[in-house]
Amino acid sequence: MITKDNTIGEILEINPNAADILMEFGMGCLGCPSATMETLEQACFIHDLKLEEVLNKLNSK
């Protein structure tokens, strides 16, 4: 299960569909070094996204 504390890098390893899901939400810079080190919570804050909405989608697939 993906949580707000997982890094983007971890999420990409956990869920093979994560890149597509995150890009749907406007997170297009998944390959940059800082993106893989930040938590989902931080990424959602930076991109002004609702954390629970992103978490639900990531954990549903």
Residue frames relative to the residue before (quaternion, step in Angstrom):
aa qw qx qy qz dx dy dz
M 1.0000 0.0000 0.0000 0.0000 0.00 0.00 0.00
I 0.3604 -0.7298 0.5491 0.1900 3.53 -0.92 0.97
T 0.1185 -0.7898 0.6001 0.0440 3.56 -0.99 0.91
K 0.6945 -0.4685 0.3506 0.4186 3.56 -1.32 0.15
D 0.6850 0.5054 -0.2741 0.4475 3.57 1.20 -0.52
N 0.4943 0.6291 -0.4477 0.3993 3.60 1.24 -0.07
T 0.4216 -0.6681 0.5386 0.2930 3.56 -1.08 0.67
I 0.6448 -0.5031 0.3931 0.4203 3.54 -1.25 0.36
G 0.6187 0.5550 -0.3346 0.4442 3.57 1.03 -0.77
E 0.6587 0.4966 -0.3003 0.4789 3.59 0.96 -0.87
I 0.6507 0.5307 -0.3147 0.4426 3.56 0.94 -0.91
L 0.6461 0.5201 -0.3179 0.4594 3.57 1.00 -0.80
E 0.6588 0.4831 -0.3027 0.4909 3.59 1.15 -0.57
I 0.6697 0.5224 -0.2929 0.4390 3.60 1.01 -0.84
N 0.8147 0.1720 -0.0400 0.5524 3.56 0.83 -1.04
P 0.3596 -0.7682 0.4858 0.2110 3.60 -0.43 1.15
N 0.6752 0.4697 -0.2883 0.4902 3.62 1.22 -0.36
A 0.4146 0.7641 -0.4353 0.2341 3.59 1.27 -0.16
A 0.6358 0.5392 -0.3521 0.4255 3.60 0.89 -0.82
D 0.6658 0.4926 -0.3014 0.4725 3.59 0.91 -0.91
I 0.6559 0.5150 -0.3125 0.4549 3.58 0.94 -0.90
L 0.6873 0.4788 -0.2917 0.4618 3.58 0.83 -0.95
M 0.6478 0.5063 -0.3275 0.4656 3.59 1.01 -0.71
E 0.5732 0.5723 -0.3746 0.4512 3.61 1.15 -0.56
F 0.7006 0.4490 -0.2512 0.4945 3.56 1.13 -0.72
G 0.6235 -0.5811 0.3294 0.4063 3.60 1.27 0.06
M 0.5135 0.6075 -0.4403 0.4164 3.58 1.22 0.28
G 0.0047 -0.8624 0.5042 -0.0449 3.55 0.17 1.30
C 0.6809 0.4969 -0.2886 0.4541 3.59 1.20 -0.28
L 0.1356 0.8507 -0.4970 0.1049 3.58 0.95 0.87
G 0.6927 0.4995 -0.2831 0.4364 3.59 1.11 -0.51
C 0.5412 0.6271 -0.4265 0.3632 3.60 1.15 -0.24
P 0.6387 -0.5883 0.3352 0.3656 3.60 -1.00 0.80
S 0.6849 0.4811 -0.3125 0.4492 3.61 0.88 -0.80
A 0.6104 0.5661 -0.3591 0.4219 3.60 1.06 -0.64
T 0.6767 0.4938 -0.3109 0.4490 3.59 0.95 -0.76
M 0.6905 0.4796 -0.2716 0.4684 3.60 1.21 -0.45
E 0.6444 0.5274 -0.3426 0.4349 3.62 1.13 -0.42
T 0.5190 -0.6360 0.4734 0.3194 3.55 -1.19 0.58
L 0.6503 -0.4935 0.3949 0.4213 3.53 -1.29 0.29
E 0.6233 0.5467 -0.3395 0.4443 3.57 0.99 -0.80
Q 0.6643 0.4921 -0.3014 0.4752 3.60 0.93 -0.87
A 0.6587 0.5149 -0.3107 0.4522 3.58 0.92 -0.90
C 0.6511 0.5054 -0.3179 0.4687 3.59 0.96 -0.82
F 0.6310 0.5284 -0.3311 0.4614 3.58 1.01 -0.79
I 0.6735 0.5081 -0.2909 0.4512 3.58 0.87 -1.00
H 0.7562 0.3725 -0.1915 0.5027 3.58 1.00 -0.87
D 0.4141 -0.7407 0.4395 0.2945 3.59 1.33 0.18
L 0.3949 0.7054 -0.4793 0.3416 3.54 0.91 1.04
K 0.4980 -0.6264 0.5055 0.3227 3.55 -1.24 0.48
L 0.4499 -0.7373 0.4453 0.2362 3.54 -0.46 1.28
E 0.6743 0.5078 -0.3082 0.4388 3.61 0.82 -0.95
E 0.6302 0.5386 -0.3295 0.4519 3.58 1.03 -0.78
V 0.6714 0.4849 -0.2891 0.4801 3.58 0.93 -0.93
L 0.6428 0.5274 -0.3187 0.4551 3.59 0.95 -0.88
N 0.6539 0.5228 -0.3194 0.4440 3.58 0.88 -0.91
K 0.6794 0.4838 -0.2957 0.4658 3.57 0.94 -0.88
L 0.6589 0.5126 -0.3115 0.4540 3.60 0.96 -0.83
N 0.7342 0.4223 -0.2343 0.4772 3.58 0.99 -0.79
S 0.6088 0.5694 -0.3609 0.4183 3.59 1.22 -0.15
K 0.7403 0.3752 -0.2201 0.5126 3.61 1.19 -0.31
